[in-house]
Amino acid sequence: MIEIFRTNINNPQVTKTLALAIHRQFPTYKISFDLEDRDKILRVASTKPVIEHQALFNIARSVGVEMEVLPE
């Protein structure tokens, strides 16, 4: 399962902070960012059929990041 999120990240250091915070709770999630995209993309991949959106939103807020699922 892969989910793509739009974020408000403008600082590459924040990507490291967010990735570490996500990996603490979800160590099997694969995280990648594309800050060159206008939507400041966060990609989350999981071997499980469901990605925990609400938990990810809470983690992001805890480090000052707003994000939403990017519609297909």
C-alpha contacts under 8 A as a table, 3 or more apart, distances in Angstrom:
res1	aa1	res2	aa2	distance
1	M	45	A	5.70
1	M	46	S	5.28
1	M	47	T	6.24
1	M	48	K	6.54
1	M	49	P	5.62
1	M	50	V	6.74
1	M	51	I	7.25
2	I	43	R	6.98
2	I	44	V	5.64
2	I	45	A	4.31
2	I	46	S	6.40
2	I	51	I	7.93
3	E	43	R	5.91
3	E	44	V	5.32
3	E	45	A	6.48
3	E	51	I	7.34
3	E	69	V	7.37
4	I	41	I	6.77
4	I	42	L	5.86
4	I	43	R	4.65
4	I	44	V	6.44
4	I	69	V	6.06
4	I	70	L	5.68
5	F	41	I	5.72
5	F	42	L	5.10
5	F	43	R	6.37
5	F	67	M	6.21
5	F	68	E	5.33
5	F	69	V	4.37
5	F	70	L	4.89
6	R	39	D	5.07
6	R	40	K	5.85
6	R	41	I	5.09
6	R	42	L	6.51
6	R	67	M	5.40
6	R	68	E	5.37
6	R	69	V	6.21
6	R	70	L	5.51
7	T	39	D	6.35
7	T	40	K	5.30
7	T	41	I	6.14
7	T	42	L	6.88
7	T	65	V	6.89
7	T	66	E	5.71
7	T	67	M	4.25
7	T	68	E	6.70
8	N	39	D	7.65
8	N	40	K	6.41
8	N	65	V	6.27
8	N	66	E	5.79
8	N	67	M	6.65
9	I	12	P	7.62
9	I	14	V	6.79
9	I	15	T	7.32
9	I	35	L	7.34
9	I	40	K	6.17
9	I	65	V	6.55
10	N	14	V	7.83
10	N	35	L	7.09
10	N	40	K	7.53
11	N	14	V	5.50
11	N	15	T	7.23
12	P	15	T	5.27
12	P	16	K	7.05
12	P	35	L	7.82
13	Q	16	K	5.36
13	Q	17	T	6.56
14	V	17	T	4.97
14	V	18	L	6.04
14	V	63	V	7.99
15	T	18	L	5.16
15	T	19	A	5.95
15	T	33	F	7.25
16	K	19	A	5.12
16	K	20	L	6.11
17	T	20	L	5.32
17	T	21	A	6.25
17	T	63	V	7.29
18	L	21	A	5.06
18	L	22	I	6.14
18	L	59	I	7.58
18	L	60	A	6.43
18	L	63	V	6.63
19	A	22	I	5.15
19	A	23	H	6.06
19	A	31	I	6.52
20	L	23	H	5.10
20	L	24	R	6.21
21	A	24	R	5.29
21	A	25	Q	6.97
21	A	59	I	6.65
22	I	25	Q	5.53
22	I	26	F	5.78
22	I	27	P	7.47
22	I	29	Y	7.91
22	I	56	L	7.00
22	I	59	I	6.65
23	H	26	F	4.77
23	H	27	P	4.36
23	H	28	T	7.28
23	H	29	Y	6.80
24	R	27	P	5.96
26	F	29	Y	5.66
28	T	46	S	6.74
28	T	47	T	7.79
29	Y	44	V	6.36
29	Y	45	A	5.62
29	Y	46	S	5.02
29	Y	47	T	7.81
30	K	43	R	7.93
30	K	44	V	5.68
30	K	45	A	4.99
30	K	46	S	6.49
31	I	42	L	7.15
31	I	43	R	5.75
31	I	44	V	4.90
31	I	45	A	6.64
32	S	42	L	5.86
32	S	43	R	5.15
32	S	44	V	6.76
33	F	40	K	7.28
33	F	41	I	5.45
33	F	42	L	4.57
33	F	43	R	6.13
34	D	37	D	5.75
34	D	40	K	5.77
34	D	41	I	4.90
34	D	42	L	6.60
35	L	38	R	7.39
35	L	39	D	7.61
35	L	40	K	4.38
35	L	41	I	6.17
36	E	40	K	6.57
37	D	40	K	5.30
37	D	41	I	6.48
38	R	41	I	7.98
44	V	51	I	7.98
46	S	49	P	7.38
46	S	50	V	7.70
46	S	51	I	6.81
48	K	51	I	7.25
52	E	55	A	5.53
52	E	56	L	6.28
53	H	56	L	5.08
53	H	57	F	6.15
54	Q	57	F	5.03
54	Q	58	N	6.20
55	A	58	N	5.08
55	A	59	I	6.17
56	L	59	I	5.05
56	L	60	A	6.06
57	F	60	A	5.11
57	F	61	R	6.16
57	F	66	E	7.45
57	F	67	M	6.68
57	F	68	E	7.74
58	N	61	R	5.15
58	N	62	S	6.19
59	I	62	S	5.10
59	I	63	V	6.78
60	A	63	V	5.45
60	A	64	G	6.33
60	A	65	V	4.84
60	A	66	E	6.34
60	A	67	M	7.22
61	R	64	G	4.87
61	R	65	V	5.07
61	R	66	E	5.99
62	S	65	V	7.42
